[in-house]
Amino acid sequence: MFALLIGLPGMGKTSLALRSVEAARKHGLEVLVYDPRLSTVWGKVALLTDDVERLGRVALAQDWQRRPATVRCLVVVDEAGFDEQAARPMLTRLATQYRHHGHSVLAIAHYYKQLPPAVRTGAADTLYLYQQGIDQARQAAQDWNRPELVQAVDLEKGQALKATRTSRQVEKLQNLCPC
């Protein structure tokens, strides 16, 4: 799974990501987090780093000696589009190589168009689109071939539109955060 969580601050992206982190832990998955702020909100994780290159080396099993290559992980890239220059190349590498390592990836960003096109159009299989401006929503609708995604401009806190590559339906989700 490669999911994009895209929305303005305070809309519920991190709350949804934390639910995924808890579910991953319950299923015995390691959790690796890139967060430029090194926020403690993630709790106990196998790796919390503000060094996107280190995250990539660890997630792609290049320098984590104590972790067998067969261990699957949830990789969270927080503010993927916010720190565009640093995160863009590694996010693209994760997007193209994560499946080979059995990982799941959550990429969190404020604006849809900040993400590399290869991530937006090819790698991601699930999109959670929170409130966006009309240009951002139109680009998402075009990339995902889901005209309903333009409705993201009217969403409120805690609401998101969920689209997947395997279904033509766009689902409106409610109560995604304790806002």
MDAnalysis code that builds the backbone (N, CA, C; Angstrom):
import MDAnalysis as mda
import numpy as np

u = mda.Universe.empty(537, n_residues=179, atom_resindex=np.repeat(np.arange(179), 3), trajectory=True)
u.add_TopologyAttr("name", ["N", "CA", "C"] * 179)
u.add_TopologyAttr("resid", np.arange(1, 180))
u.add_TopologyAttr("resname", ["MET", "PHE", "ALA", "LEU", "LEU", "ILE", "GLY", "LEU", "PRO", "GLY", "MET", "GLY", "LYS", "THR", "SER", "LEU", "ALA", "LEU", "ARG", "SER", "VAL", "GLU", "ALA", "ALA", "ARG", "LYS", "HIS", "GLY", "LEU", "GLU", "VAL", "LEU", "VAL", "TYR", "ASP", "PRO", "ARG", "LEU", "SER", "THR", "VAL", "TRP", "GLY", "LYS", "VAL", "ALA", "LEU", "LEU", "THR", "ASP", "ASP", "VAL", "GLU", "ARG", "LEU", "GLY", "ARG", "VAL", "ALA", "LEU", "ALA", "GLN", "ASP", "TRP", "GLN", "ARG", "ARG", "PRO", "ALA", "THR", "VAL", "ARG", "CYS", "LEU", "VAL", "VAL", "VAL", "ASP", "GLU", "ALA", "GLY", "PHE", "ASP", "GLU", "GLN", "ALA", "ALA", "ARG", "PRO", "MET", "LEU", "THR", "ARG", "LEU", "ALA", "THR", "GLN", "TYR", "ARG", "HIS", "HIS", "GLY", "HIS", "SER", "VAL", "LEU", "ALA", "ILE", "ALA", "HIS", "TYR", "TYR", "LYS", "GLN", "LEU", "PRO", "PRO", "ALA", "VAL", "ARG", "THR", "GLY", "ALA", "ALA", "ASP", "THR", "LEU", "TYR", "LEU", "TYR", "GLN", "GLN", "GLY", "ILE", "ASP", "GLN", "ALA", "ARG", "GLN", "ALA", "ALA", "GLN", "ASP", "TRP", "ASN", "ARG", "PRO", "GLU", "LEU", "VAL", "GLN", "ALA", "VAL", "ASP", "LEU", "GLU", "LYS", "GLY", "GLN", "ALA", "LEU", "LYS", "ALA", "THR", "ARG", "THR", "SER", "ARG", "GLN", "VAL", "GLU", "LYS", "LEU", "GLN", "ASN", "LEU", "CYS", "PRO", "CYS"])
u.atoms.positions = np.array([
    [0.835, -1.172, 0.000],
    [0.000, 0.000, 0.000],
    [0.882, 1.237, 0.000],
    [0.556, 2.182, -0.840],
    [1.195, 3.496, -0.833],
    [0.061, 4.504, -0.811],
    [-0.117, 5.172, 0.318],
    [-1.233, 6.098, 0.481],
    [-0.729, 7.526, 0.609],
    [-1.473, 8.432, -0.009],
    [-1.217, 9.860, 0.110],
    [-2.269, 10.454, 1.026],
    [-1.834, 11.231, 2.013],
    [-2.732, 11.971, 2.894],
    [-2.434, 13.441, 2.642],
    [-3.334, 14.110, 1.929],
    [-3.066, 15.458, 1.463],
    [-4.105, 16.419, 2.023],
    [-3.655, 17.465, 2.707],
    [-4.595, 18.452, 3.221],
    [-3.916, 19.535, 4.026],
    [-4.658, 20.585, 4.244],
    [-4.163, 21.734, 4.987],
    [-3.946, 21.365, 6.458],
    [-3.145, 22.159, 7.181],
    [-2.910, 21.879, 8.599],
    [-4.215, 21.844, 9.392],
    [-4.284, 20.912, 10.344],
    [-5.427, 20.828, 11.235],
    [-6.640, 20.111, 10.682],
    [-6.506, 19.486, 9.517],
    [-7.650, 18.826, 8.884],
    [-7.824, 17.373, 9.318],
    [-6.784, 16.751, 9.894],
    [-6.913, 15.376, 10.372],
    [-5.953, 14.377, 9.764],
    [-4.989, 14.835, 8.977],
    [-4.043, 13.920, 8.323],
    [-3.232, 13.126, 9.339],
    [-2.675, 13.809, 10.311],
    [-1.844, 13.128, 11.301],
    [-2.675, 12.174, 12.143],
    [-3.912, 12.546, 12.458],
    [-4.792, 11.642, 13.218],
    [-5.009, 10.341, 12.463],
    [-5.266, 10.433, 11.156],
    [-5.442, 9.228, 10.350],
    [-4.134, 8.436, 10.272],
    [-3.024, 9.132, 10.123],
    [-1.724, 8.457, 10.069],
    [-1.444, 7.722, 11.382],
    [-1.786, 8.343, 12.498],
    [-1.564, 7.699, 13.803],
    [-2.409, 6.436, 13.951],
    [-3.600, 6.433, 13.399],
    [-4.413, 5.207, 13.398],
    [-3.699, 4.104, 12.621],
    [-3.103, 4.470, 11.504],
    [-2.364, 3.486, 10.699],
    [-1.128, 2.990, 11.435],
    [-0.455, 3.881, 12.143],
    [0.721, 3.494, 12.928],
    [0.327, 2.491, 14.006],
    [-0.756, 2.774, 14.721],
    [-1.230, 1.848, 15.766],
    [-1.617, 0.496, 15.177],
    [-2.299, 0.504, 14.050],
    [-2.677, -0.758, 13.398],
    [-1.433, -1.532, 12.969],
    [-0.443, -0.852, 12.458],
    [0.804, -1.513, 12.046],
    [1.489, -2.162, 13.242],
    [1.547, -1.437, 14.344],
    [2.169, -1.991, 15.559],
    [1.429, -3.250, 16.020],
    [0.101, -3.205, 15.988],
    [-0.697, -4.360, 16.418],
    [-0.436, -5.577, 15.542],
    [-0.079, -5.330, 14.280],
    [0.224, -6.430, 13.360],
    [1.712, -6.773, 13.332],
    [2.480, -6.215, 14.259],
    [3.884, -6.549, 14.381],
    [4.809, -5.899, 13.366],
    [4.350, -4.864, 12.704],
    [5.205, -4.180, 11.732],
    [6.083, -3.140, 12.411],
    [7.283, -2.993, 11.921],
    [8.149, -1.899, 12.352],
    [7.581, -0.610, 11.764],
    [7.789, 0.517, 12.443],
    [7.338, 1.812, 11.938],
    [8.544, 2.730, 11.831],
    [8.737, 3.273, 10.637],
    [9.811, 4.217, 10.359],
    [9.171, 5.549, 9.992],
    [9.628, 6.643, 10.612],
    [8.997, 7.941, 10.390],
    [10.041, 8.982, 10.016],
    [9.772, 9.679, 8.900],
    [10.511, 10.890, 8.564],
    [9.613, 12.054, 8.953],
    [10.096, 12.892, 9.856],
    [9.352, 14.065, 10.298],
    [10.361, 15.183, 10.521],
    [10.349, 16.214, 9.693],
    [11.336, 17.282, 9.837],
    [11.291, 17.983, 11.194],
    [10.169, 17.862, 11.904],
    [10.049, 18.487, 13.231],
    [10.403, 17.525, 14.356],
    [10.625, 16.254, 14.044],
    [10.911, 15.218, 15.043],
    [9.847, 15.213, 16.152],
    [8.607, 15.303, 15.767],
    [7.486, 15.360, 16.703],
    [7.386, 14.082, 17.525],
    [7.063, 14.251, 18.787],
    [6.892, 13.092, 19.671],
    [5.516, 12.456, 19.514],
    [4.663, 13.016, 18.670],
    [3.315, 12.491, 18.478],
    [3.339, 11.041, 17.999],
    [4.407, 10.618, 17.342],
    [4.490, 9.275, 16.765],
    [4.717, 8.197, 17.813],
    [5.106, 8.579, 19.032],
    [5.330, 7.594, 20.083],
    [6.561, 6.742, 19.811],
    [6.522, 5.518, 20.303],
    [7.661, 4.612, 20.169],
    [7.651, 3.987, 18.769],
    [8.624, 4.373, 17.983],
    [8.760, 3.832, 16.636],
    [10.187, 3.316, 16.468],
    [10.398, 2.457, 15.492],
    [11.727, 1.890, 15.269],
    [12.718, 2.958, 14.835],
    [12.240, 3.954, 14.082],
    [13.110, 5.042, 13.646],
    [12.276, 6.304, 13.497],
    [12.729, 7.373, 14.123],
    [12.178, 8.711, 13.921],
    [13.351, 9.578, 13.514],
    [13.287, 10.149, 12.316],
    [14.423, 10.917, 11.820],
    [13.962, 12.132, 11.036],
    [14.818, 13.150, 11.022],
    [14.590, 14.311, 10.162],
    [15.554, 14.285, 8.975],
    [16.241, 13.167, 8.812],
    [17.187, 12.961, 7.714],
    [16.542, 12.018, 6.699],
    [16.029, 12.575, 5.622],
    [15.286, 11.784, 4.650],
    [16.168, 10.737, 3.972],
    [17.446, 11.033, 3.802],
    [18.353, 10.047, 3.207],
    [18.532, 8.849, 4.135],
    [18.629, 9.105, 5.434],
    [18.746, 7.998, 6.400],
    [17.491, 7.131, 6.370],
    [16.325, 7.775, 6.318],
    [15.087, 7.016, 6.221],
    [15.132, 6.092, 5.009],
    [15.563, 6.627, 3.891],
    [15.627, 5.822, 2.675],
    [16.578, 4.649, 2.800],
    [17.753, 4.897, 3.370],
    [18.718, 3.800, 3.538],
    [18.162, 2.711, 4.442],
    [17.505, 3.113, 5.517],
    [16.934, 2.143, 6.455],
    [15.760, 1.409, 5.814],
    [14.837, 2.155, 5.232],
    [13.636, 1.542, 4.657],
    [13.979, 0.612, 3.506],
    [15.010, 0.952, 2.762],
    [15.389, 0.123, 1.624],
    [16.498, -0.863, 2.000],
    [16.646, -1.105, 3.322],
    [17.522, -2.145, 3.889],
    [18.979, -1.991, 3.481],
    [19.447, -0.753, 3.429],
    [20.825, -0.545, 3.036],
    [21.772, -0.378, 4.224],
    [21.256, 0.016, 5.389],
    [22.199, 0.208, 6.492],
    [21.646, -0.126, 7.878],
    [20.622, -0.939, 7.953],
    [20.069, -1.277, 9.260],
    [20.413, -2.720, 9.557],
    [21.558, -2.920, 10.175],
    [22.118, -4.259, 10.358],
    [21.256, -5.165, 11.234],
    [20.588, -4.619, 12.226],
    [19.832, -5.468, 13.145],
    [18.469, -5.864, 12.586],
    [18.086, -5.336, 11.443],
    [16.772, -5.614, 10.873],
    [16.917, -6.553, 9.686],
    [16.348, -7.742, 9.779],
    [16.402, -8.640, 8.627],
    [15.688, -8.024, 7.430],
    [16.164, -8.281, 6.251],
    [15.591, -7.707, 5.034],
    [14.140, -8.136, 4.820],
    [13.734, -9.214, 5.480],
    [12.374, -9.717, 5.273],
    [11.344, -9.031, 6.157],
    [11.767, -8.189, 7.112],
    [10.829, -7.512, 7.999],
    [10.130, -6.395, 7.228],
    [8.804, -6.467, 7.217],
    [8.032, -5.427, 6.553],
    [7.842, -4.242, 7.494],
    [7.710, -3.065, 6.921],
    [7.585, -1.842, 7.709],
    [6.454, -0.968, 7.196],
    [5.983, -0.100, 8.072],
    [5.170, 1.033, 7.670],
    [6.115, 2.222, 7.671],
    [6.249, 2.861, 6.528],
    [7.113, 4.029, 6.391],
    [6.216, 5.254, 6.283],
    [6.380, 6.187, 7.209],
    [5.594, 7.416, 7.214],
    [6.515, 8.567, 6.833],
    [6.137, 9.297, 5.797],
    [6.900, 10.471, 5.369],
    [6.002, 11.672, 5.638],
    [6.244, 12.330, 6.780],
    [5.398, 13.451, 7.183],
    [5.881, 14.727, 6.510],
    [4.933, 15.519, 6.080],
    [5.220, 16.776, 5.378],
    [6.072, 16.535, 4.148],
    [5.700, 15.496, 3.392],
    [6.459, 15.095, 2.214],
    [6.594, 16.219, 1.203],
    [5.581, 17.013, 1.033],
    [5.659, 18.096, 0.075],
    [6.169, 19.383, 0.678],
    [6.141, 19.474, 2.015],
    [6.537, 20.701, 2.699],
    [8.022, 20.956, 2.553],
    [8.831, 19.924, 2.755],
    [10.278, 20.032, 2.611],
    [10.644, 19.473, 1.240],
    [10.156, 20.130, 0.221],
    [10.169, 19.603, -1.131],
    [11.559, 19.179, -1.623],
    [12.546, 20.031, -1.499],
    [13.857, 19.728, -2.068],
    [14.498, 18.507, -1.426],
    [14.387, 18.379, -0.109],
    [15.020, 17.252, 0.570],
    [14.251, 15.950, 0.361],
    [12.926, 16.021, 0.408],
    [12.122, 14.799, 0.403],
    [11.829, 14.254, -0.989],
    [11.817, 15.093, -1.989],
    [11.369, 14.694, -3.325],
    [12.126, 13.486, -3.896],
    [13.457, 13.496, -3.959],
    [14.139, 12.342, -4.545],
    [13.937, 11.045, -3.749],
    [13.966, 11.139, -2.424],
    [13.812, 9.922, -1.624],
    [12.377, 9.419, -1.675],
    [11.413, 10.323, -1.663],
    [10.020, 9.906, -1.766],
    [9.793, 9.188, -3.094],
    [10.403, 9.682, -4.145],
    [10.280, 9.026, -5.445],
    [10.922, 7.645, -5.410],
    [12.086, 7.521, -4.770],
    [12.725, 6.196, -4.646],
    [11.868, 5.247, -3.827],
    [11.342, 5.731, -2.712],
    [10.457, 4.884, -1.899],
    [9.247, 4.456, -2.712],
    [8.714, 5.390, -3.486],
    [7.521, 5.099, -4.275],
    [7.768, 4.026, -5.321],
    [8.949, 3.993, -5.859],
    [9.225, 3.025, -6.917],
    [9.799, 1.713, -6.390],
    [10.307, 1.703, -5.150],
    [10.968, 0.505, -4.644],
    [10.317, -0.136, -3.424],
    [9.331, 0.531, -2.793],
    [8.801, 0.017, -1.526],
    [8.176, -1.367, -1.666],
    [7.501, -1.626, -2.776],
    [6.826, -2.913, -2.947],
    [7.820, -4.070, -2.939],
    [9.007, -3.835, -3.470],
    [10.024, -4.880, -3.518],
    [10.487, -5.270, -2.120],
    [10.274, -4.388, -1.152],
    [10.690, -4.650, 0.221],
    [9.515, -5.024, 1.112],
    [8.310, -5.062, 0.558],
    [7.133, -5.455, 1.326],
    [6.609, -4.391, 2.267],
    [7.006, -3.140, 2.065],
    [6.598, -2.063, 2.957],
    [5.278, -1.431, 2.526],
    [4.671, -0.758, 3.489],
    [3.571, 0.158, 3.221],
    [4.095, 1.562, 3.467],
    [3.615, 2.525, 2.698],
    [4.106, 3.898, 2.819],
    [2.922, 4.851, 2.945],
    [3.033, 5.794, 3.887],
    [2.099, 6.907, 4.017],
    [2.886, 8.179, 3.749],
    [2.490, 8.940, 2.771],
    [3.119, 10.224, 2.484],
    [2.124, 11.324, 2.824],
    [2.530, 12.229, 3.704],
    [1.652, 13.282, 4.201],
    [2.167, 14.617, 3.680],
    [1.271, 15.397, 3.081],
    [1.663, 16.711, 2.559],
    [0.493, 17.676, 2.668],
    [0.819, 18.958, 2.629],
    [-0.221, 19.989, 2.678],
    [-0.929, 20.155, 1.344],
    [-0.170, 20.120, 0.260],
    [-0.724, 20.411, -1.060],
    [-0.422, 19.289, -2.031],
    [-1.409, 18.893, -2.780],
    [-1.296, 17.779, -3.717],
    [-0.176, 17.977, -4.732],
    [-0.105, 19.151, -5.322],
    [0.852, 19.386, -6.402],
    [2.295, 19.509, -5.917],
    [2.524, 19.523, -4.611],
    [3.891, 19.558, -4.098],
    [4.590, 18.213, -4.242],
    [3.816, 17.155, -4.374],
    [4.406, 15.828, -4.485],
    [4.937, 15.601, -5.895],
    [5.991, 14.812, -6.021],
    [6.524, 14.513, -7.352],
    [5.461, 13.842, -8.224],
    [5.404, 14.185, -9.492],
    [4.396, 13.572, -10.378],
    [4.431, 12.045, -10.367],
    [5.602, 11.448, -10.282],
    [5.690, 9.981, -10.265],
    [4.970, 9.401, -9.059],
    [4.974, 10.121, -7.958],
    [4.286, 9.667, -6.748],
    [2.783, 9.879, -6.897],
    [2.399, 11.053, -7.386],
    [0.978, 11.384, -7.525],
    [0.272, 10.474, -8.514],
    [0.919, 10.176, -9.623],
    [0.217, 9.499, -10.717],
    [0.527, 8.019, -10.847],
    [1.627, 7.564, -10.295],
    [1.991, 6.181, -10.543],
    [2.097, 5.298, -9.328],
    [2.745, 5.765, -8.306],
    [3.057, 4.899, -7.179],
    [1.897, 4.724, -6.210],
    [1.226, 5.812, -5.907],
    [0.186, 5.761, -4.882],
    [-1.001, 4.936, -5.355],
    [-1.505, 4.103, -4.450],
    [-2.696, 3.330, -4.779],
    [-3.922, 3.801, -3.996],
    [-3.714, 4.686, -3.005],
    [-4.817, 5.229, -2.234],
    [-4.564, 6.712, -1.979],
    [-5.603, 7.504, -2.116],
    [-5.518, 8.949, -1.887],
    [-6.579, 9.350, -0.874],
    [-6.139, 10.027, 0.176],
    [-7.039, 10.673, 1.124],
    [-6.854, 12.168, 0.892],
    [-7.821, 12.792, 0.259],
    [-7.719, 14.201, -0.086],
    [-8.610, 15.011, 0.836],
    [-7.965, 15.796, 1.693],
    [-8.660, 16.701, 2.596],
    [-8.866, 18.022, 1.852],
    [-9.346, 19.031, 2.546],
    [-9.624, 20.304, 1.888],
    [-8.397, 20.827, 1.135],
    [-8.643, 21.222, -0.111],
    [-7.616, 21.763, -0.995],
    [-8.210, 22.930, -1.767],
    [-7.366, 23.784, -2.300],
    [-7.812, 24.831, -3.212],
    [-8.236, 24.200, -4.530],
    [-8.897, 24.974, -5.345],
    [-9.451, 24.443, -6.580],
    [-8.380, 23.919, -7.534],
    [-7.231, 24.585, -7.656],
    [-6.172, 24.103, -8.557],
    [-5.623, 22.753, -8.109],
    [-5.429, 22.601, -6.804],
    [-4.924, 21.339, -6.251],
    [-5.944, 20.222, -6.477],
    [-7.210, 20.520, -6.183],
    [-8.277, 19.517, -6.328],
    [-8.462, 19.110, -7.791],
    [-8.383, 20.080, -8.688],
    [-8.503, 19.756, -10.119],
    [-7.372, 18.861, -10.589],
    [-6.149, 19.135, -10.112],
    [-5.015, 18.293, -10.502],
    [-5.199, 16.874, -9.994],
    [-5.666, 16.727, -8.758],
    [-5.929, 15.390, -8.207],
    [-7.007, 14.682, -9.025],
    [-8.070, 15.410, -9.369],
    [-9.164, 14.827, -10.156],
    [-8.644, 14.353, -11.512],
    [-7.784, 15.136, -12.119],
    [-7.212, 14.764, -13.419],
    [-6.276, 13.564, -13.291],
    [-5.357, 13.619, -12.327],
    [-4.373, 12.538, -12.155],
    [-5.040, 11.202, -11.849],
    [-6.091, 11.232, -11.041],
    [-6.754, 10.006, -10.602],
    [-7.959, 9.656, -11.468],
    [-8.248, 10.500, -12.441],
    [-9.399, 10.304, -13.325],
    [-10.680, 10.112, -12.508],
    [-10.829, 10.968, -11.502],
    [-11.999, 10.957, -10.614],
    [-12.502, 12.391, -10.476],
    [-13.427, 12.821, -11.343],
    [-13.925, 14.201, -11.297],
    [-14.467, 14.612, -9.930],
    [-14.954, 13.647, -9.149],
    [-15.521, 13.945, -7.826],
    [-14.503, 14.563, -6.873],
    [-13.217, 14.377, -7.138],
    [-12.196, 14.897, -6.234],
    [-12.179, 16.423, -6.175],
    [-12.757, 17.100, -7.147],
    [-12.815, 18.563, -7.063],
    [-13.679, 19.013, -5.892],
    [-14.498, 18.118, -5.359],
    [-15.325, 18.444, -4.192],
    [-14.483, 18.666, -2.935],
    [-13.195, 18.412, -3.013],
    [-12.317, 18.629, -1.861],
    [-12.314, 20.100, -1.431],
    [-12.641, 20.994, -2.324],
    [-12.665, 22.418, -1.967],
    [-13.736, 22.717, -0.922],
    [-14.752, 21.875, -0.821],
    [-15.864, 22.113, 0.102],
    [-15.781, 21.310, 1.391],
    [-14.709, 20.564, 1.591],
    [-14.613, 19.725, 2.782],
    [-14.357, 20.555, 4.039],
    [-14.789, 20.014, 5.170],
    [-14.571, 20.644, 6.469],
    [-13.545, 19.834, 7.254],
    [-13.153, 20.350, 8.412],
    [-12.205, 19.631, 9.259],
    [-12.716, 18.226, 9.540],
    [-11.801, 17.265, 9.473],
    [-12.149, 15.886, 9.769],
    [-12.801, 15.138, 8.623],
    [-12.942, 15.774, 7.469],
    [-13.521, 15.121, 6.301],
    [-12.448, 14.949, 5.223],
    [-12.571, 13.857, 4.476],
    [-11.647, 13.609, 3.365],
    [-12.369, 12.807, 2.294],
    [-11.864, 12.907, 1.104],
    [-12.329, 12.067, 0.006],
    [-11.296, 10.970, -0.178],
    [-11.761, 9.727, -0.245],
    [-10.861, 8.591, -0.416],
    [-11.066, 8.000, -1.808],
    [-9.966, 7.912, -2.541],
    [-9.981, 7.284, -3.860],
    [-8.921, 6.193, -3.882],
    [-9.219, 5.114, -4.578],
    [-8.235, 4.050, -4.755],
    [-8.098, 3.749, -6.237],
    [-6.986, 3.155, -6.602],
    [-6.763, 2.797, -8.007],
    [-7.631, 1.610, -8.427],
    [-8.103, 0.836, -7.456],
    [-8.855, -0.380, -7.775],
    [-10.362, -0.178, -7.827],
    [-10.841, 0.999, -7.428],
    [-12.280, 1.250, -7.425],
    [-12.562, 2.577, -8.122],
    [-13.656, 2.641, -8.826],
    [-14.051, 3.878, -9.496],
    [-14.751, 4.825, -8.538],
    [-15.152, 4.339, -7.374],
    [-15.894, 5.164, -6.430],
    [-14.962, 6.052, -5.618],
    [-15.464, 7.225, -5.303],
    [-14.797, 8.131, -4.368],
    [-15.673, 8.168, -3.124],
    [-15.069, 7.841, -2.001],
    [-15.810, 7.751, -0.741],
    [-15.557, 9.004, 0.098],
    [-16.613, 9.581, 0.653],
    [-16.458, 10.718, 1.556],
    [-16.387, 10.194, 2.985],
    [-15.278, 10.477, 3.643],
    [-15.065, 10.025, 5.019],
    [-15.317, 11.162, 5.991],
    [-15.837, 10.819, 7.153],
    [-16.172, 11.805, 8.188],
    [-15.407, 11.467, 9.464],
    [-15.314, 12.434, 10.361],
    [-14.778, 12.240, 11.716],
    [-13.383, 11.609, 11.728],
    [-12.492, 12.150, 10.929],
    [-11.137, 11.609, 10.848],
    [-10.183, 12.226, 11.855],
    [-10.659, 13.151, 12.637],
    [-9.781, 13.746, 13.650],
    [-10.608, 14.205, 14.836],
    [-9.946, 14.384, 15.965],
    [-10.648, 14.932, 17.150],
    [-10.649, 16.454, 17.114],
    [-10.938, 17.037, 15.945],
    [-10.883, 18.490, 15.751],
    [-11.969, 19.196, 16.557],
])
